[in-house]
Amino acid sequence: MAVRIRLTRTGAAKQPHYRLVVADSRSPRDGRFIEIIGHYNPRVDPPELVVDAEKAAEWIKRGARPSETARALLAKAGVGGAGKAAQSDEVSEEEAESVRD
């Protein structure tokens, strides 16, 4: 099962509010999720971001891959491992050199 950390939209029409959730990648955007790890409200100034850093770090450690938006929000919240280094699709220069040799 491929697990993603992503946003689900809540709130009324034209008043978005988002939950940061851990979900199976096959489930719909606002469908089933495994766990809520935070929320994001872009409508207040400054935008409100609340993340349970321990839960987020644990899910990333288990192999959950954050979406681009979730990765940016987790990086703002200071969750380690959520930056570009957490992307498993990218190859570092050292790995590329070892493959070339």
N, C-alpha and C positions, 0 to 999 in steps of 0.2 A: 504494500500500500504506500503510494507516494503521498507524503504529508507536506502541506504548505502552510506558511503563516501568511495570512492575508486579511484584507478589510471586508467587513460586511456592512451594508448600509442600513441604518435605522433612521428614525425621525420622520417627520411629516413631509409632504410635498414641498420642494424648494427650501427645506430646512434640514440639510443633511447632518447626520451624526453617525460616526463609524465605530464599530467594534473591531479590535484586533483579535483575530481568532486563529486557532490551529484547526485545520480541516483537511479532509481527504481531497486531493486535487481533482477528483472526478465529481465532487458534489457541486451544486450550483452556488453562485456568489452569495446569496442570502439563505442558502439551505442548511443542511446539517453541518455541525461542527463538533470537534472533539472537546475543545476547551477555550474559554475566553481568557485572554492574557492582558487585555487593556482596552482603552477606548480613546477616541480622537474626536474633538469637536472643533472644526475649522471656523465656525461662525462667531466665536468670541475673539476679542482682541486683547492679548495675544492668544493664538489657538491653544486649546487645552489638550494636553497629551499625558495620559496616565498609562504606564506600562509596569507590569509585575516583572521586573528584570530577572529575578530568579527563575520564574517559569519560562520566560522567553529563552534565556540562556540554556536551560535544561532541554527544551525542545530543539534548539539549534544543535546542541551536542548530540541529541538522538538522531539527527539527520533531517529535520524539517527545514525546508528551503523557503525563505521569505520571498514574497513577490517584490517587484522593484519599489513600489510605494511603501510596503511594509518595511523593507530594508532601510529606506531613507528615514522612516519614522523611528525605527529601532536605533539607528545610528544617532539620531537627535536625542533619544532618551539615554544614550550611553551604554547600550547593551553590547557587550563584547561579542565578537564573532559575527556581527550582523553586517559588517562592511563588505567591500568588494572581495576581500579575501575569503569570505564564506561561500562565494559562488563556486560550485564544483565544476562548472562548464569551462571556466577559464584555466589556462595553464600558465604557471609562472615561468620566468625566463630560465631559471635553473632546471626545471623539469624539461623545458624545450631543448636545452643544450644537452642534457643527459640522453634524450631520445635521439638527437642528431649524431651523437658519438658512437 
